[in-house]
Each structure stands twice: as C-alpha cells, then as structure tokens.
Amino acid sequence: MEACKLTEYSQSGGCGCKIDPTALKQILEKVPKQWSHPNLLVGIEHSDDAAVMKINDRQSLVFSTDFSSPIVDDPYTYGQISAANALSDIYAMGADPIIANAIVGFPVNKLPLESMQEIMHGAVATCRQAGVPLAGGHSIDNPQPIFGLSVVGLVHTSRFKTNAGAKIGDVLILTKPLGIGILASAIKTRVITPACYDKFVFAATQLNTPGSWLGQQEGVHALTDVTGFGLAGHLIEMAKGASVRMEIDTDSVPVIEEAWSLVKEGQVPSAAYRNMHSYGDSLDFADEWNIDDQLVFTDPQTNGGLLMSVDGRIAESCVAKLKELGFMDTAIIGRVVKARGEKFPVSFTRRDGIKRTEVAQVTRIRPTVVL
C-alpha cells in the first residue's frame, strides 16, 4: 500500500459514505415522483440504480452518477473500485455501459497530485476492461477525496430491469459474498491480513458485467446491485416495490469468511449501524441472533454483488452461467412469496425451518462506533 493514507482523509469509505436512508427519504419526500416527460421509463419512484430514457422502440439510454470517498489507501485500487462501482449501476439495469465521465474532488494542497493521477489510472484501466471510454469529467478542490463516474448505457427498450419486478414463486440469487464494508473497516484500522485484503480487492474490483446478460433473460424479473444500504436494505426495496415478501435462507447467503470474526472484533463500518437504525423498524432479529450477526446483513457494500429475482425454472441454469462468468460465490439465497400484510416483508430462516428473523421491530442496537 502507498505511504499516502487516503482513508485518513475520508469520514467513511466507499458506499458507506452514502446519506443515511432515513435522511435521504426525508430529502426526497417532497420531490415529485412522477415526471411529465413521456419517454422517461424509469425515474426515482423505486430507488432504482439508474434512470432510463426511451429513444425509440428498440433503444433506450440508461444514465447514472456514482462517486464515493476512499475505501483503501492505494490510489490505483481506489480508482478501480470507484469506477467498477459506478459502472455497476448500469449493469444492474440489465444494460451495457457505453461512455463515462469522471467526477473528481481532491484536496490539492494536502495530498500529492501523483495520487490523483494513480486514481485516474486505475479508473481508466477498469473502464478499458469494460470496453467503456472514459471521455472526460469534472474536478474540484475538495477537503475529502471523492471519485466516481457519470455513466451512460444502452439497453433494448423492452428488456431493461428494475428492482420492483419480483414475482411470487421467484428464486432470489446473489452473485458476490457480503462483508466488503467490514473488511474495509479492517483496512482503515490496519488489522486486515494480506490474504484477506486480496479477497477484498478481488470482490470490490470485479466488474458486474453479467448484468447485461441478465438483461436479456426473460426469466429475470428484478435486478439490483447490493451497495451502501446492505443486503437487508436492498431486499426491503425489492419487497416494497413488488408488494411481496422475501424469505431468505441465511445459511445460503455467501459471506467472506473473515467478516464473521472481524465484526466480532468491532471492525464494523458506522454505516452498518446507521442502516440498522434507519430501517430497523422493519427488521427484528430473533433472540439467537447477536448484534454482530445482524450487522453482516446491513453491512454497506461497495461494488457488491448483483441481487436478482428469477423464475424458479431457470434458477439453477442461471447460477451455473454466472459461475461460468467468474462469479464463483453465486448462490440461491431465498424465494419470493405472497405478502402477509407486513410493512416491509423480509424474513430470514435457517434450513431446518426454524425462524431466525422476520420483519417487525429492532430494539437491540448498540451505540454507533464511527470508524
């Protein structure tokens, strides 16, 4: 890692620097949800990953902007992660990214300009890997380093995916393991091992390119990427958008092995607690769950995996294809069932059928520790 410690200049790293979900809801409450433009196919109604604008019956533009503060100290790796995370918003709509511009905020009098150059080099390398030209951008002098991309994608007008299309009987699939935010906290406090760091970098830089393939599959009914609000938060969005209930087999959810021990050591991003506080009134973890286990499911992911709701008849073949495409941790993690009147219906169960958690109320939250 570089002697220049980028994470020392970030209040919280990666997608953990997102605005609190409760505060964001308050901000957007009075923003019009329905826009009058006839060609806007996807706006802000269901907190989707990107907007979709119809060009014609065969082509639609997909547009997103995503940036974050440093989650690692190495500038090149930070650039890779930030670029991959921004491109993921386009893949999560089932689209292909076609062009990107950079968004840069940098404390020019505090950090060497070579660090910014390396951030850009990492981003260019990732965009090149995705076949996307990084064509320009905008920069400001900023006390906290931030970097990301505005990205334009292209998708067939009838084939884009949203996070609100889940159907009863669907199977839920996740392509990457949880724990990226927890490992990022271990990076910031300098307790992560080299082997664990390598696992983190692999997961955080892996491009979610299968999203464009998933966009072509009729049996994929809903699609999103797991980022700053954690798996639980994105499941809530999907359940609310489709008016269904999500049943999760926690034993099947992939988690980076070291994350379980790190969270017990207190290596937890403040955003994991913040997420729990924000949507905790919709989650009630049963008594056998300690708070550490709960926080794995609210852990903010940066360039996390793709989460999808898929017709059960194609689920196994879909998992096999995703593993063939390099996502070896892909797993079926649950199913979509009929809602039972819950406000945000998400339930977590073990394979033996013993209920571990279902939506209700969280009352056991320990004080937030800001890392």
C-alpha beads as a LAMMPS data file, in Angstrom:
LAMMPS data file: protein, C-alpha beads

371 atoms
370 bonds

1 atom types
1 bond types

-500.0 500.0 xlo xhi
-500.0 500.0 ylo yhi
-500.0 500.0 zlo zhi

Masses

1 110.0

Atoms # bond

1 1 1 0.000 0.000 0.000
2 1 1 1.077 3.616 -0.571
3 1 1 2.635 5.720 2.224
4 1 1 -0.104 8.272 1.469
5 1 1 -3.091 7.092 3.551
6 1 1 -6.154 8.086 1.536
7 1 1 -8.548 6.639 4.107
8 1 1 -7.289 9.108 6.696
9 1 1 -8.991 11.830 4.648
10 1 1 -12.367 10.099 4.352
11 1 1 -15.076 10.293 7.007
12 1 1 -16.396 6.923 5.833
13 1 1 -15.280 4.929 2.837
14 1 1 -16.884 3.635 -0.345
15 1 1 -20.658 3.323 -0.396
16 1 1 -20.577 3.638 3.380
17 1 1 -20.420 7.409 2.844
18 1 1 -23.977 7.484 1.498
19 1 1 -26.523 9.705 3.215
20 1 1 -28.484 7.915 5.939
21 1 1 -31.520 6.153 4.343
22 1 1 -33.898 7.960 6.731
23 1 1 -32.406 11.361 5.903
24 1 1 -32.475 10.546 2.196
25 1 1 -36.155 9.633 2.444
26 1 1 -36.865 12.973 4.093
27 1 1 -34.926 14.806 1.411
28 1 1 -36.863 13.091 -1.390
29 1 1 -40.300 13.204 0.257
30 1 1 -41.359 16.399 -1.490
31 1 1 -39.535 15.734 -4.743
32 1 1 -42.090 14.842 -7.454
33 1 1 -42.070 11.111 -8.159
34 1 1 -43.867 11.311 -11.491
35 1 1 -42.342 13.387 -14.249
36 1 1 -44.301 14.535 -17.244
37 1 1 -41.784 13.542 -19.906
38 1 1 -43.370 10.696 -21.896
39 1 1 -40.079 8.956 -22.666
40 1 1 -38.815 8.690 -19.081
41 1 1 -39.329 4.987 -18.385
42 1 1 -37.573 4.783 -15.007
43 1 1 -37.164 7.682 -12.601
44 1 1 -36.868 7.902 -8.820
45 1 1 -40.070 6.023 -7.964
46 1 1 -38.485 2.844 -6.584
47 1 1 -34.883 3.915 -5.862
48 1 1 -33.586 2.125 -8.933
49 1 1 -29.904 2.109 -9.795
50 1 1 -30.228 4.336 -12.874
51 1 1 -32.692 6.319 -14.941
52 1 1 -33.977 5.007 -18.270
53 1 1 -34.972 7.257 -21.184
54 1 1 -36.629 5.836 -24.300
55 1 1 -35.055 6.769 -27.626
56 1 1 -37.215 4.532 -29.782
57 1 1 -38.916 1.149 -29.602
58 1 1 -35.581 -0.678 -29.743
59 1 1 -33.186 1.597 -27.855
60 1 1 -33.199 3.348 -24.502
61 1 1 -30.494 5.293 -22.690
62 1 1 -29.583 4.335 -19.130
63 1 1 -27.907 7.036 -17.030
64 1 1 -26.354 7.048 -13.571
65 1 1 -23.908 9.007 -11.432
66 1 1 -21.973 7.401 -8.597
67 1 1 -18.992 8.565 -6.564
68 1 1 -17.533 7.782 -3.154
69 1 1 -14.698 8.541 -0.742
70 1 1 -11.618 6.300 -0.395
71 1 1 -12.164 2.781 0.894
72 1 1 -8.492 1.773 0.501
73 1 1 -5.201 3.644 0.776
74 1 1 -3.736 2.634 -2.575
75 1 1 -4.844 5.284 -5.121
76 1 1 -4.795 2.949 -8.134
77 1 1 -7.010 0.402 -6.364
78 1 1 -9.338 3.161 -5.168
79 1 1 -9.766 4.286 -8.770
80 1 1 -10.524 0.731 -9.862
81 1 1 -13.111 0.198 -7.139
82 1 1 -14.863 3.536 -7.674
83 1 1 -15.074 3.018 -11.427
84 1 1 -16.365 -0.551 -11.085
85 1 1 -18.927 0.602 -8.536
86 1 1 -20.231 3.321 -10.867
87 1 1 -20.414 1.003 -13.876
88 1 1 -22.359 -1.469 -11.742
89 1 1 -25.397 0.833 -11.735
90 1 1 -25.715 0.350 -15.484
91 1 1 -25.197 -3.418 -15.342
92 1 1 -27.808 -3.595 -12.569
93 1 1 -30.406 -2.290 -15.034
94 1 1 -29.579 -5.077 -17.491
95 1 1 -27.787 -2.619 -19.769
96 1 1 -24.381 -2.119 -21.399
97 1 1 -22.340 0.960 -20.382
98 1 1 -21.107 2.850 -23.448
99 1 1 -19.385 6.041 -22.201
100 1 1 -18.293 7.595 -18.891
101 1 1 -17.050 10.877 -17.438
102 1 1 -15.071 11.222 -14.222
103 1 1 -16.210 13.065 -11.088
104 1 1 -13.253 14.250 -9.003
105 1 1 -12.896 16.023 -5.693
106 1 1 -9.330 16.253 -4.375
107 1 1 -7.510 18.163 -1.610
108 1 1 -4.796 19.504 -3.886
109 1 1 -2.807 21.180 -1.074
110 1 1 -2.888 18.155 1.241
111 1 1 -2.210 15.137 -0.951
112 1 1 0.330 14.691 -3.750
113 1 1 -1.065 15.146 -7.235
114 1 1 0.556 11.815 -8.153
115 1 1 -2.133 10.159 -6.015
116 1 1 -4.857 11.676 -8.177
117 1 1 -3.030 10.544 -11.282
118 1 1 -2.939 6.988 -9.946
119 1 1 -6.654 7.120 -9.094
120 1 1 -7.340 8.097 -12.697
121 1 1 -5.040 5.353 -13.993
122 1 1 -6.995 2.767 -12.002
123 1 1 -10.308 4.093 -13.293
124 1 1 -9.120 4.139 -16.898
125 1 1 -7.916 0.535 -16.577
126 1 1 -11.294 -0.590 -15.240
127 1 1 -13.212 1.314 -17.907
128 1 1 -10.954 -0.190 -20.570
129 1 1 -11.687 -3.647 -19.170
130 1 1 -15.410 -2.871 -19.529
131 1 1 -14.925 -1.543 -23.070
132 1 1 -16.054 1.931 -21.982
133 1 1 -14.178 5.130 -22.936
134 1 1 -13.533 7.460 -20.011
135 1 1 -14.068 10.523 -22.152
136 1 1 -13.814 13.487 -19.785
137 1 1 -15.072 14.730 -16.453
138 1 1 -15.178 17.491 -13.874
139 1 1 -12.935 18.207 -10.887
140 1 1 -12.988 20.428 -7.811
141 1 1 -10.625 21.155 -4.915
142 1 1 -12.290 19.360 -2.010
143 1 1 -11.240 18.644 1.611
144 1 1 -12.214 14.976 1.298
145 1 1 -11.106 12.937 -1.732
146 1 1 -14.037 11.724 -3.811
147 1 1 -14.024 9.916 -7.109
148 1 1 -16.598 8.294 -9.346
149 1 1 -18.214 8.310 -12.752
150 1 1 -21.276 9.512 -14.561
151 1 1 -22.119 6.696 -16.970
152 1 1 -24.403 6.337 -19.971
153 1 1 -25.588 2.904 -21.034
154 1 1 -27.733 1.400 -23.746
155 1 1 -30.477 -1.207 -23.454
156 1 1 -33.307 -2.583 -25.559
157 1 1 -36.440 -0.647 -24.663
158 1 1 -38.345 -3.779 -23.698
159 1 1 -35.519 -5.519 -21.812
160 1 1 -34.265 -3.231 -19.051
161 1 1 -34.616 -4.480 -15.489
162 1 1 -35.747 -2.692 -12.344
163 1 1 -35.695 -3.614 -8.668
164 1 1 -39.505 -3.759 -8.466
165 1 1 -40.407 -6.679 -10.732
166 1 1 -40.173 -9.664 -8.365
167 1 1 -42.941 -12.232 -8.744
168 1 1 -44.383 -14.722 -6.288
169 1 1 -42.630 -18.057 -6.811
170 1 1 -39.356 -16.457 -7.899
171 1 1 -35.991 -17.501 -6.526
172 1 1 -33.524 -14.924 -5.139
173 1 1 -29.893 -15.094 -6.304
174 1 1 -26.828 -13.168 -5.086
175 1 1 -23.541 -13.136 -7.035
176 1 1 -20.948 -11.847 -4.515
177 1 1 -20.294 -12.507 -0.830
178 1 1 -21.168 -9.951 1.833
179 1 1 -18.542 -8.386 4.084
180 1 1 -16.893 -5.755 1.883
181 1 1 -17.697 -2.937 4.310
182 1 1 -16.471 -4.922 7.299
183 1 1 -13.182 -5.692 5.576
184 1 1 -12.875 -2.028 4.606
185 1 1 -13.058 -1.106 8.288
186 1 1 -10.252 -3.565 8.979
187 1 1 -8.214 -1.854 6.247
188 1 1 -8.747 1.544 7.828
189 1 1 -7.698 0.325 11.286
190 1 1 -4.698 -1.578 9.812
191 1 1 -5.703 -5.000 11.177
192 1 1 -6.522 -6.773 7.903
193 1 1 -4.242 -9.626 6.821
194 1 1 -2.675 -9.651 3.342
195 1 1 -4.741 -12.688 2.298
196 1 1 -7.957 -11.064 3.484
197 1 1 -7.006 -7.822 1.729
198 1 1 -6.612 -9.739 -1.530
199 1 1 -10.118 -11.193 -1.117
200 1 1 -11.462 -7.698 -0.525
201 1 1 -9.783 -6.225 -3.600
202 1 1 -10.984 -9.072 -5.811
203 1 1 -14.598 -8.652 -4.720
204 1 1 -14.585 -4.847 -4.798
205 1 1 -12.972 -4.541 -8.246
206 1 1 -14.796 -7.377 -10.034
207 1 1 -16.970 -5.867 -12.746
208 1 1 -20.655 -6.798 -12.636
209 1 1 -20.675 -7.375 -16.396
210 1 1 -23.133 -10.335 -16.204
211 1 1 -25.818 -7.721 -15.615
212 1 1 -26.044 -7.048 -19.344
213 1 1 -26.516 -10.787 -19.967
214 1 1 -29.169 -10.956 -17.255
215 1 1 -30.988 -8.149 -19.038
216 1 1 -31.529 -10.471 -21.981
217 1 1 -33.150 -13.188 -19.858
218 1 1 -36.952 -13.043 -19.734
219 1 1 -36.968 -15.128 -16.557
220 1 1 -35.041 -12.469 -14.645
221 1 1 -37.856 -10.363 -13.224
222 1 1 -35.997 -7.944 -10.931
223 1 1 -32.374 -6.870 -10.664
224 1 1 -30.301 -4.547 -8.481
225 1 1 -26.805 -4.334 -7.027
226 1 1 -26.094 -4.525 -3.309
227 1 1 -24.342 -1.341 -2.226
228 1 1 -24.493 1.161 0.625
229 1 1 -27.765 0.073 2.220
230 1 1 -26.623 -3.520 2.655
231 1 1 -28.379 -6.719 1.606
232 1 1 -31.247 -6.132 4.036
233 1 1 -31.884 -2.629 2.718
234 1 1 -31.993 -3.712 -0.895
235 1 1 -34.270 -6.630 -0.077
236 1 1 -36.640 -4.168 1.586
237 1 1 -36.651 -2.009 -1.556
238 1 1 -37.365 -5.031 -3.754
239 1 1 -40.113 -6.340 -1.476
240 1 1 -41.770 -2.948 -1.182
241 1 1 -41.577 -2.287 -4.918
242 1 1 -43.274 -5.580 -5.807
243 1 1 -45.603 -5.854 -2.773
244 1 1 -44.256 -9.306 -1.924
245 1 1 -42.393 -10.992 0.919
246 1 1 -38.781 -12.179 0.731
247 1 1 -37.801 -15.356 2.576
248 1 1 -34.025 -15.657 2.994
249 1 1 -32.113 -18.829 3.863
250 1 1 -29.274 -17.267 5.821
251 1 1 -27.152 -20.411 5.619
252 1 1 -27.040 -19.950 1.850
253 1 1 -26.043 -16.276 1.806
254 1 1 -22.366 -16.044 0.744
255 1 1 -20.190 -14.108 3.216
256 1 1 -16.432 -13.531 3.109
257 1 1 -15.251 -15.907 5.827
258 1 1 -13.115 -13.410 7.741
259 1 1 -16.011 -10.964 8.033
260 1 1 -17.654 -13.039 10.787
261 1 1 -14.620 -12.813 13.075
262 1 1 -13.798 -9.211 12.167
263 1 1 -17.266 -7.984 13.059
264 1 1 -16.966 -9.666 16.460
265 1 1 -13.719 -7.740 16.955
266 1 1 -15.576 -4.483 16.345
267 1 1 -14.415 -3.947 12.768
268 1 1 -17.774 -2.597 11.653
269 1 1 -18.381 0.478 9.466
270 1 1 -20.562 3.121 11.095
271 1 1 -22.894 2.861 8.085
272 1 1 -23.836 -0.702 9.104
273 1 1 -25.180 0.672 12.383
274 1 1 -26.715 3.623 10.564
275 1 1 -28.509 1.281 8.183
276 1 1 -29.851 -0.728 11.102
277 1 1 -31.108 2.414 12.810
278 1 1 -32.662 3.714 9.596
279 1 1 -34.698 0.691 8.553
280 1 1 -34.503 -1.183 11.839
281 1 1 -38.208 -0.707 12.484
282 1 1 -38.715 -3.174 9.653
283 1 1 -36.309 -5.809 10.948
284 1 1 -36.487 -7.936 14.057
285 1 1 -33.710 -10.446 14.571
286 1 1 -34.739 -13.286 16.874
287 1 1 -33.053 -13.787 20.241
288 1 1 -30.498 -16.288 18.987
289 1 1 -29.049 -13.620 16.704
290 1 1 -26.478 -11.366 18.363
291 1 1 -25.941 -7.875 17.032
292 1 1 -22.718 -8.885 15.274
293 1 1 -24.538 -11.399 13.083
294 1 1 -27.246 -8.847 12.333
295 1 1 -24.751 -6.267 11.131
296 1 1 -23.408 -8.558 8.397
297 1 1 -26.758 -8.130 6.637
298 1 1 -26.743 -4.313 6.940
299 1 1 -23.042 -4.036 6.055
300 1 1 -22.630 -1.436 3.255
301 1 1 -21.131 -2.988 0.150
302 1 1 -19.071 -1.070 -2.395
303 1 1 -19.451 -2.644 -5.832
304 1 1 -21.261 -5.538 -4.154
305 1 1 -22.950 -8.365 -5.972
306 1 1 -25.990 -8.424 -8.208
307 1 1 -29.216 -9.387 -6.433
308 1 1 -31.971 -10.772 -8.629
309 1 1 -35.427 -12.296 -8.538
310 1 1 -35.601 -15.112 -11.069
311 1 1 -38.191 -17.581 -12.347
312 1 1 -37.501 -20.769 -10.374
313 1 1 -37.434 -22.845 -13.558
314 1 1 -34.245 -21.131 -14.747
315 1 1 -32.603 -20.529 -11.380
316 1 1 -30.109 -23.409 -11.455
317 1 1 -29.047 -22.721 -15.036
318 1 1 -28.706 -19.033 -14.181
319 1 1 -26.437 -19.829 -11.228
320 1 1 -24.346 -22.136 -13.418
321 1 1 -23.938 -19.423 -16.068
322 1 1 -22.969 -16.785 -13.511
323 1 1 -20.318 -19.098 -12.072
324 1 1 -19.066 -19.746 -15.594
325 1 1 -18.732 -15.965 -15.969
326 1 1 -16.420 -15.859 -12.945
327 1 1 -18.809 -15.274 -10.039
328 1 1 -17.992 -18.449 -8.144
329 1 1 -19.805 -17.418 -4.937
330 1 1 -23.156 -17.071 -6.719
331 1 1 -25.882 -18.696 -4.650
332 1 1 -29.621 -19.080 -4.361
333 1 1 -30.373 -17.271 -1.095
334 1 1 -34.152 -17.337 -0.849
335 1 1 -37.517 -17.071 -2.503
336 1 1 -40.357 -14.636 -3.156
337 1 1 -43.718 -15.442 -1.569
338 1 1 -47.089 -13.780 -1.123
339 1 1 -47.157 -10.803 1.221
340 1 1 -48.918 -11.277 4.526
341 1 1 -49.614 -7.668 5.312
342 1 1 -46.152 -6.775 6.588
343 1 1 -44.959 -3.221 6.017
344 1 1 -41.640 -4.335 4.557
345 1 1 -41.895 -8.148 4.375
346 1 1 -38.482 -9.760 4.636
347 1 1 -37.871 -12.876 6.709
348 1 1 -34.688 -14.795 7.466
349 1 1 -34.809 -18.515 8.203
350 1 1 -32.415 -21.407 8.678
351 1 1 -32.520 -24.530 6.552
352 1 1 -34.054 -26.517 9.408
353 1 1 -37.086 -24.284 9.151
354 1 1 -36.625 -22.520 12.493
355 1 1 -37.475 -18.881 12.065
356 1 1 -34.498 -16.651 12.876
357 1 1 -35.876 -13.254 11.984
358 1 1 -38.825 -11.615 10.372
359 1 1 -39.883 -8.053 9.781
360 1 1 -41.079 -6.320 12.924
361 1 1 -39.085 -4.034 15.213
362 1 1 -35.433 -3.781 16.210
363 1 1 -34.905 -2.785 19.827
364 1 1 -31.369 -4.067 20.476
365 1 1 -28.968 -1.660 18.820
366 1 1 -25.655 -0.922 20.434
367 1 1 -24.123 2.552 20.170
368 1 1 -22.671 3.556 16.834
369 1 1 -18.897 3.474 16.573
370 1 1 -17.619 5.729 13.805
371 1 1 -14.572 4.313 12.068

Bonds

1 1 1 2
2 1 2 3
3 1 3 4
4 1 4 5
5 1 5 6
6 1 6 7
7 1 7 8
8 1 8 9
9 1 9 10
10 1 10 11
11 1 11 12
12 1 12 13
13 1 13 14
14 1 14 15
15 1 15 16
16 1 16 17
17 1 17 18
18 1 18 19
19 1 19 20
20 1 20 21
21 1 21 22
22 1 22 23
23 1 23 24
24 1 24 25
25 1 25 26
26 1 26 27
27 1 27 28
28 1 28 29
29 1 29 30
30 1 30 31
31 1 31 32
32 1 32 33
33 1 33 34
34 1 34 35
35 1 35 36
36 1 36 37
37 1 37 38
38 1 38 39
39 1 39 40
40 1 40 41
41 1 41 42
42 1 42 43
43 1 43 44
44 1 44 45
45 1 45 46
46 1 46 47
47 1 47 48
48 1 48 49
49 1 49 50
50 1 50 51
51 1 51 52
52 1 52 53
53 1 53 54
54 1 54 55
55 1 55 56
56 1 56 57
57 1 57 58
58 1 58 59
59 1 59 60
60 1 60 61
61 1 61 62
62 1 62 63
63 1 63 64
64 1 64 65
65 1 65 66
66 1 66 67
67 1 67 68
68 1 68 69
69 1 69 70
70 1 70 71
71 1 71 72
72 1 72 73
73 1 73 74
74 1 74 75
75 1 75 76
76 1 76 77
77 1 77 78
78 1 78 79
79 1 79 80
80 1 80 81
81 1 81 82
82 1 82 83
83 1 83 84
84 1 84 85
85 1 85 86
86 1 86 87
87 1 87 88
88 1 88 89
89 1 89 90
90 1 90 91
91 1 91 92
92 1 92 93
93 1 93 94
94 1 94 95
95 1 95 96
96 1 96 97
97 1 97 98
98 1 98 99
99 1 99 100
100 1 100 101
101 1 101 102
102 1 102 103
103 1 103 104
104 1 104 105
105 1 105 106
106 1 106 107
107 1 107 108
108 1 108 109
109 1 109 110
110 1 110 111
111 1 111 112
112 1 112 113
113 1 113 114
114 1 114 115
115 1 115 116
116 1 116 117
117 1 117 118
118 1 118 119
119 1 119 120
120 1 120 121
121 1 121 122
122 1 122 123
123 1 123 124
124 1 124 125
125 1 125 126
126 1 126 127
127 1 127 128
128 1 128 129
129 1 129 130
130 1 130 131
131 1 131 132
132 1 132 133
133 1 133 134
134 1 134 135
135 1 135 136
136 1 136 137
137 1 137 138
138 1 138 139
139 1 139 140
140 1 140 141
141 1 141 142
142 1 142 143
143 1 143 144
144 1 144 145
145 1 145 146
146 1 146 147
147 1 147 148
148 1 148 149
149 1 149 150
150 1 150 151
151 1 151 152
152 1 152 153
153 1 153 154
154 1 154 155
155 1 155 156
156 1 156 157
157 1 157 158
158 1 158 159
159 1 159 160
160 1 160 161
161 1 161 162
162 1 162 163
163 1 163 164
164 1 164 165
165 1 165 166
166 1 166 167
167 1 167 168
168 1 168 169
169 1 169 170
170 1 170 171
171 1 171 172
172 1 172 173
173 1 173 174
174 1 174 175
175 1 175 176
176 1 176 177
177 1 177 178
178 1 178 179
179 1 179 180
180 1 180 181
181 1 181 182
182 1 182 183
183 1 183 184
184 1 184 185
185 1 185 186
186 1 186 187
187 1 187 188
188 1 188 189
189 1 189 190
190 1 190 191
191 1 191 192
192 1 192 193
193 1 193 194
194 1 194 195
195 1 195 196
196 1 196 197
197 1 197 198
198 1 198 199
199 1 199 200
200 1 200 201
201 1 201 202
202 1 202 203
203 1 203 204
204 1 204 205
205 1 205 206
206 1 206 207
207 1 207 208
208 1 208 209
209 1 209 210
210 1 210 211
211 1 211 212
212 1 212 213
213 1 213 214
214 1 214 215
215 1 215 216
216 1 216 217
217 1 217 218
218 1 218 219
219 1 219 220
220 1 220 221
221 1 221 222
222 1 222 223
223 1 223 224
224 1 224 225
225 1 225 226
226 1 226 227
227 1 227 228
228 1 228 229
229 1 229 230
230 1 230 231
231 1 231 232
232 1 232 233
233 1 233 234
234 1 234 235
235 1 235 236
236 1 236 237
237 1 237 238
238 1 238 239
239 1 239 240
240 1 240 241
241 1 241 242
242 1 242 243
243 1 243 244
244 1 244 245
245 1 245 246
246 1 246 247
247 1 247 248
248 1 248 249
249 1 249 250
250 1 250 251
251 1 251 252
252 1 252 253
253 1 253 254
254 1 254 255
255 1 255 256
256 1 256 257
257 1 257 258
258 1 258 259
259 1 259 260
260 1 260 261
261 1 261 262
262 1 262 263
263 1 263 264
264 1 264 265
265 1 265 266
266 1 266 267
267 1 267 268
268 1 268 269
269 1 269 270
270 1 270 271
271 1 271 272
272 1 272 273
273 1 273 274
274 1 274 275
275 1 275 276
276 1 276 277
277 1 277 278
278 1 278 279
279 1 279 280
280 1 280 281
281 1 281 282
282 1 282 283
283 1 283 284
284 1 284 285
285 1 285 286
286 1 286 287
287 1 287 288
288 1 288 289
289 1 289 290
290 1 290 291
291 1 291 292
292 1 292 293
293 1 293 294
294 1 294 295
295 1 295 296
296 1 296 297
297 1 297 298
298 1 298 299
299 1 299 300
300 1 300 301
301 1 301 302
302 1 302 303
303 1 303 304
304 1 304 305
305 1 305 306
306 1 306 307
307 1 307 308
308 1 308 309
309 1 309 310
310 1 310 311
311 1 311 312
312 1 312 313
313 1 313 314
314 1 314 315
315 1 315 316
316 1 316 317
317 1 317 318
318 1 318 319
319 1 319 320
320 1 320 321
321 1 321 322
322 1 322 323
323 1 323 324
324 1 324 325
325 1 325 326
326 1 326 327
327 1 327 328
328 1 328 329
329 1 329 330
330 1 330 331
331 1 331 332
332 1 332 333
333 1 333 334
334 1 334 335
335 1 335 336
336 1 336 337
337 1 337 338
338 1 338 339
339 1 339 340
340 1 340 341
341 1 341 342
342 1 342 343
343 1 343 344
344 1 344 345
345 1 345 346
346 1 346 347
347 1 347 348
348 1 348 349
349 1 349 350
350 1 350 351
351 1 351 352
352 1 352 353
353 1 353 354
354 1 354 355
355 1 355 356
356 1 356 357
357 1 357 358
358 1 358 359
359 1 359 360
360 1 360 361
361 1 361 362
362 1 362 363
363 1 363 364
364 1 364 365
365 1 365 366
366 1 366 367
367 1 367 368
368 1 368 369
369 1 369 370
370 1 370 371
